[in-house]
Structures are given as structure tokens and as C-alpha cells.
Amino acid sequence: MMFKEKKLMLMPEAIQRYVKNGDALYLGGFIQHDPFAAAHEIIRQGKEDLTISKCAGMIIVDQLIGAGVVKHLTTSVTIQRIKIKSSKKRLDRVFLTKRNI
């Protein structure tokens, strides 16, 4: 009898296994369905130099930039200005790309 690999796992294990420093990630969802649990776990684990792609709902991106995990950001829509009062030096490292679609 063959056993299938278990696909269900807790968020800390998933982030540790699949998100490495320097990775490029697309954060799905559209405003009200942002993957906050995944983003917060990325911050907790101290991931670094991530390239983040997000279509809308910038609260989650603001948190990731503030935590210093974002190196590059590609977005099509921003519904708020990205302001990080306590992390301006980190924001200077981030390359922001806006595309009008």
C-alpha cells in the first residue's frame, strides 16, 4: 500500500519549508482576503531580501516592509501610500514598481 505525502501542515512549517531568503513571492488575495497569517509568519521567522508581488491591499506589504523583509516590490495597484514612519531607512532599500493596468 502506498502512502501519499501529507499536504496539510501548520503555517510555521510551511513558511520554513517553502520560503527562503531571497525568494520571490506573489501574495494572493484581493484586499479582504490577504494572507495575513503567512505574512506574519514570514516576519516572525525573520526572512530577508524577499521580492514581493501584490496586486492590491497594501496593508500586508506595509507590514512586511516595516519588518525589513522586502528587497523589491512589484505592484499593479496601490490603494494607500506606503508610509513607514519608524522604518524610513528600510524603505529607501525597496525598489517600488507601479504599473497602470
ZIBELNOR-V765732 format. One line per field, one symbol per residue. burial: b if it has 16 or more other ideal C-beta (glycine too) atoms within 10 Angstrom, else e. Layout:
BEGIN
burial->???
END
This chain:
BEGIN
burial->eeeeeeeeeeeeeebeeebeeeeebebeeeeeebbeebbbbbbeeebeebebbbeebbebbbbbbbbbbbbebbbeeeeeeeebeebeeebeebeeeeeee
END
